[in-house]
Amino acid sequence: MYSIVLIDDERWMLEQMWRILEWGSLDCKIAGEFTDAQKALAEIARLAPDIILCDISMPSMSGLDFLDELRKRKIDTEVIFISGYNRFEYAQKAVNLGAFGYLLKPVDKKEFENMIKRCLIRCGNKDSGLKQKASEEKKDSEENRGIVKKVKEYLSEHYAEDVNLESVADRVGLHPSYLSSLFKKEESTTFLNYLTNIRIEEAKRLLREGKKVHYISRSVGYRSEQYFSSVFKKRTGQSPAEYREKYLEISISSR
């Protein structure tokens, strides 16, 4: 159901706008009514109406100033002006500010109804566009998660090989920079950090089994034993040999 807000400093005009149409038959409801544009402005974000029916000439703030302020606040609600002033400059400014329509008092019921219906069509198109955008974003998000899942599975199986961001990006058909950003967004860590974690955890397991460091470095994807030892110590605070010795000490003392 679409929501409507009425703004006019004359109470009788608000009542007329209430009664002039069967709002429910148009799938509409009156969400609020105001005799003061400034008070309306303070509530618009909360009410989030689809359409605002607004007078032009009001004491606290004119309808044109009201619309100008709405647009400054990035609120794109459709606004239809209903005014007793048949002045070209008012209508021109209303159009320039993005008003949907401009009607003169006294309001002709048929003309009023037709304008509301046309405005509702635009609101419906907006909703459809937003839903389509949300659907596309959801689809993109699911695809992105699927890509990252494939990358993680590949790294879990091939961490011992000479894998890097460029080779994996080529495998999934993405630019390396894009894959890097995508991976970090989905996993809250970098591609390299994730790969290094896999390698270091596997290295720990092999060290606990008593394997030699030179064997382990190659088994987890490092061609240089020295570089492997440097990375291991940076991650754990211990050299591979120190880690193995400490593990063996703990194992012996716990027997």
Residue pairs with C-beta under 8 A, 6 or more apart in sequence:
1 27
1 28
1 29
2 26
2 27
2 28
2 29
2 50
2 51
2 120
2 123
3 28
3 29
3 30
3 31
3 47
3 48
3 49
3 50
3 51
4 23
4 28
4 29
4 30
4 31
4 49
4 50
4 51
4 52
4 53
5 30
5 31
5 32
5 33
5 34
5 40
5 44
5 47
5 49
5 51
5 52
5 53
6 14
6 17
6 18
6 30
6 32
6 33
6 34
6 52
6 53
6 54
7 33
7 34
7 35
7 37
7 40
7 52
7 53
7 54
7 55
7 58
7 63
7 66
8 14
8 17
8 35
8 53
8 54
8 55
8 58
8 82
9 35
9 36
9 55
9 58
9 59
9 60
10 35
10 55
11 35
13 55
13 82
13 105
14 33
14 35
16 107
17 53
17 82
17 107
18 30
18 33
20 107
20 109
20 112
21 109
21 112
21 113
21 116
23 29
23 30
26 116
26 117
26 120
27 120
28 51
28 116
28 120
31 47
31 49
32 40
32 43
32 47
32 49
34 40
34 43
36 58
36 60
36 61
37 54
37 58
37 60
37 61
37 62
37 63
37 65
37 66
38 60
38 61
40 52
40 66
41 61
41 66
41 69
41 70
44 52
44 70
44 75
44 77
45 73
45 75
48 77
49 77
50 77
50 78
50 120
50 123
51 77
51 78
51 79
51 80
51 100
51 116
51 119
51 120
51 123
52 77
52 78
52 79
52 80
53 80
53 82
54 63
54 66
54 67
54 79
54 80
54 81
54 82
55 63
55 81
55 82
55 83
56 62
56 63
56 64
56 81
56 83
56 84
56 85
56 90
56 94
57 63
57 83
57 84
57 85
61 69
63 79
63 81
63 83
63 94
64 90
64 93
64 94
64 97
67 79
67 94
67 97
67 98
67 99
68 97
70 77
70 79
71 97
71 98
76 98
78 100
78 119
78 122
78 123
79 98
79 99
79 100
80 99
80 100
80 101
80 102
80 103
80 115
80 116
80 119
81 90
81 94
81 99
81 101
81 102
81 103
82 103
82 104
82 105
82 107
83 90
83 102
83 103
83 104
83 105
84 104
84 105
86 104
90 102
91 102
94 102
95 102
100 115
100 118
100 119
100 122
101 115
101 118
101 119
103 111
103 112
103 115
144 182
144 185
144 186
145 186
147 172
147 174
147 179
147 182
148 182
148 183
148 186
148 187
150 172
151 168
151 172
151 179
151 183
151 191
152 187
152 194
154 163
154 168
154 171
155 163
155 168
155 194
155 195
155 198
156 198
159 195
159 198
159 199
159 202
159 220
159 221
160 218
160 219
160 220
160 221
161 221
162 221
162 223
163 195
163 221
165 176
165 179
165 180
165 191
165 192
166 176
168 179
168 191
169 175
169 176
169 178
169 179
169 180
172 179
174 182
179 191
180 190
180 191
183 189
183 190
183 191
183 194
184 190
184 191
187 194
196 231
196 235
197 235
199 220
199 221
199 222
199 231
200 220
200 231
200 232
200 235
200 236
202 219
202 220
203 216
203 217
203 219
203 220
203 228
203 232
203 240
204 236
204 243
206 215
206 216
206 219
206 220
207 213
207 216
207 240
207 243
207 244
207 247
208 244
208 247
210 244
210 248
211 219
213 225
213 228
213 229
213 240
213 241
214 225
216 228
216 240
217 223
217 224
217 225
217 227
217 228
217 229
220 228
222 228
222 231
228 240
229 239
229 240
232 238
232 239
232 240
232 243
233 239
233 240
236 243
238 246
